[in-house]
Amino acid sequence: MTVLVPPGAQANIACAVEGFSLSATIGGTPQVMTATVTKPSVDDGDVVVTVTAVGLATGTKDVTVTVKDKDTVEAVAALLAAALEDDDDVGAFFDVGVAGAVVTLTRKTHTAVDNTMALAVKTDASNTGVTITDAITVDGALATSCMITLTPEVTYAAVPVLVGYPQHVKGAGSAATSMSWAITAQAKTGVTITVTLDQAPGAGKTDTIVFNGGLIGVPAR
């Protein structure tokens, strides 16, 4: 809401007051891996792939994909995605998607980068000829900061004054214990604050930063 105070004041002394209730989260980035089927099947059979990731069962899990002769790379990818999603361990650990010959596995929770994450053909006893290449396309990360921007409805004649401060709402099990903040960008069109925690909340943990405050300034004429 925008309020002009004091009511009825002369134009040269009137100021605009705007209140904001904003929030942002500090958590992290889930890691993403792709598995691309590069050769189709040339025979019926079972292809066993091994999925590796920190936190997955004992660190690795074998999944069997049953293919048919002349299955295209797109068909094999669809079968692979279905087998991964149906596996109790892999399906609970990753969100699985498929587009064309590419299967995408996205961790359900954020964590630090896992350089061991992989998916590879373990055995192809029936010589189906299926081959798969894998790649980590998004590194996992644990965040320690966030930004909140106050964007005014009023057009100010100069940079408005920020009033208020952020509050740190810890999530369950968060490792963060303290918070600092600073104005990191300011202009007539808005003010941005950056909030930094002493440490990341942790793998799968998310904290919330709440800002209740406002902007005060002289409106543009």
C-alpha positions in Angstrom: 0.0 0.0 0.0 1.2 3.5 -0.8 0.3 6.3 1.6 1.2 10.0 1.3 2.0 11.7 4.6 1.4 14.2 6.0 -2.1 14.4 4.4 -2.7 17.7 2.7 1.0 18.7 3.0 2.4 21.1 0.4 3.9 19.3 -2.6 7.5 20.3 -1.7 7.4 18.6 1.6 5.2 15.6 1.0 6.8 12.2 1.1 5.7 8.7 0.1 5.7 5.8 2.5 5.4 2.3 1.1 5.2 -0.9 3.2 6.5 -4.3 2.2 6.2 -7.8 3.5 8.6 -10.0 1.5 10.4 -13.3 2.0 13.1 -15.4 0.3 14.5 -18.8 1.0 18.1 -20.0 1.5 18.6 -23.6 0.6 20.6 -24.8 -2.3 20.7 -26.3 -5.8 19.8 -29.9 -6.6 22.3 -31.6 -8.8 21.2 -32.7 -12.3 22.6 -35.6 -14.4 21.8 -36.6 -17.9 22.1 -40.1 -19.4 22.0 -40.1 -23.2 21.3 -43.3 -25.2 23.8 -43.1 -28.1 23.2 -46.5 -29.8 19.9 -48.4 -30.3 19.2 -52.0 -29.5 20.2 -54.6 -32.0 18.8 -57.6 -30.1 16.3 -58.5 -27.3 17.8 -58.6 -23.9 18.4 -57.0 -20.5 20.8 -54.1 -20.0 21.9 -53.5 -16.4 22.9 -49.9 -15.6 24.6 -48.8 -12.4 23.5 -45.5 -10.8 26.1 -43.9 -8.5 25.4 -41.0 -6.1 26.4 -40.0 -2.6 23.4 -40.9 -0.3 21.9 -43.4 -2.7 21.4 -46.7 -0.9 25.0 -48.0 -0.5 26.2 -45.4 -3.0 25.3 -47.5 -6.1 22.3 -49.2 -7.4 21.9 -51.6 -10.3 18.7 -51.2 -12.5 17.7 -53.6 -15.2 16.3 -52.3 -18.5 14.6 -54.8 -20.8 14.8 -53.8 -24.5 13.7 -55.3 -27.8 15.5 -55.8 -31.1 15.5 -52.5 -33.2 14.4 -50.3 -30.3 15.5 -46.8 -31.2 17.6 -44.6 -29.0 14.4 -42.7 -28.1 12.6 -46.0 -27.2 15.5 -47.2 -25.1 15.6 -43.9 -23.3 11.9 -44.1 -22.5 12.4 -47.7 -21.1 15.4 -46.5 -19.1 13.5 -43.6 -17.6 10.6 -45.9 -16.6 12.9 -48.5 -15.0 14.8 -45.8 -13.0 11.5 -44.2 -11.8 10.1 -47.6 -10.8 13.1 -48.5 -8.8 12.4 -47.9 -5.1 15.8 -46.4 -4.3 16.5 -44.5 -7.5 12.9 -43.2 -7.9 12.9 -41.9 -4.3 16.2 -40.2 -4.8 15.8 -38.6 -8.2 13.1 -36.9 -10.2 13.3 -38.7 -13.6 12.4 -37.1 -17.0 13.0 -38.0 -20.6 13.1 -36.1 -23.8 14.1 -37.9 -27.0 17.2 -40.0 -26.3 18.1 -38.0 -23.1 17.1 -39.1 -19.6 17.4 -36.4 -16.9 17.9 -37.3 -13.3 17.4 -34.4 -10.8 18.1 -34.9 -7.1 15.0 -34.3 -5.0 17.0 -32.4 -2.4 19.8 -29.9 -2.6 23.3 -30.8 -1.4 26.9 -30.0 -2.1 28.3 -31.0 -5.5 28.7 -34.8 -5.9 31.4 -35.5 -8.4 30.8 -39.3 -8.1 27.3 -39.1 -9.6 27.2 -41.3 -12.7 25.1 -43.7 -14.7 26.8 -46.3 -16.9 26.0 -49.7 -18.5 27.3 -52.4 -16.2 26.4 -55.5 -18.2 24.9 -56.3 -21.6 24.9 -60.0 -21.6 22.5 -60.3 -24.6 24.7 -58.0 -26.7 21.9 -55.6 -27.4 24.6 -53.0 -28.3 22.9 -50.3 -26.2 25.4 -47.6 -25.1 24.8 -44.7 -22.8 26.9 -41.6 -22.0 26.3 -39.6 -18.8 27.1 -36.1 -17.7 26.6 -33.8 -14.7 24.8 -30.8 -16.2 24.1 -28.8 -13.0 26.4 -29.0 -10.0 24.7 -29.3 -6.6 25.3 -26.5 -4.2 24.5 -25.3 -0.7 23.5 -21.7 -0.5 24.4 -19.2 2.3 22.7 -16.1 1.0 19.7 -14.6 -0.7 18.6 -11.3 -2.1 15.3 -9.4 -1.4 14.4 -6.4 -3.7 11.9 -3.7 -2.7 10.3 -2.4 -5.9 8.3 0.8 -5.3 5.0 1.7 -6.9 5.9 5.4 -6.4 8.3 7.2 -8.7 10.8 8.8 -6.4 12.8 11.9 -7.1 15.8 10.4 -5.3 16.9 7.1 -3.8 14.3 6.3 -1.1 15.3 5.4 2.5 15.0 1.8 3.6 13.2 1.2 6.9 13.1 -2.2 8.6 15.3 -5.2 8.8 15.2 -8.9 7.8 14.4 -11.7 10.2 16.0 -15.2 10.0 13.5 -18.0 10.4 15.4 -21.3 10.8 14.1 -24.4 9.2 14.1 -27.7 11.1 17.6 -29.0 11.5 19.3 -25.9 10.0 23.0 -25.6 10.8 22.9 -21.8 10.4 23.2 -19.8 13.7 23.6 -16.2 12.7 22.8 -13.7 10.0 24.2 -10.5 8.5 22.8 -8.2 5.9 23.6 -5.2 3.8 22.1 -3.0 1.1 23.8 -4.2 -2.1 21.9 -2.1 -4.7 19.9 1.1 -4.4 18.3 3.4 -7.0 15.1 5.5 -7.4 13.5 2.3 -8.8 14.2 0.0 -5.9 16.5 -1.2 -3.1 18.0 -4.6 -2.8 19.4 -6.2 0.3 21.6 -9.3 0.5 21.2 -11.5 3.6 24.1 -13.9 4.4 24.1 -16.7 7.0 27.2 -17.8 8.9 26.8 -21.2 7.2 24.5 -23.1 4.8 21.4 -24.6 6.5 22.6 -28.0 5.2 21.7 -30.7 2.7 17.9 -30.7 2.2 17.5 -27.9 4.8 15.9 -24.5 4.0 15.8 -21.3 6.0 13.5 -18.4 5.3 14.3 -14.7 5.4 11.4 -12.4 6.1 11.5 -8.7 5.6 8.8 -6.4 7.0 9.6 -2.7 6.4 9.3 0.0 3.8 10.6 2.8 1.7 10.3 6.5 2.5 11.1 9.2 0.0 10.1 12.3 -1.9 7.9 11.6 -4.9 9.0 12.8 -8.3 7.2 15.8 -9.5 
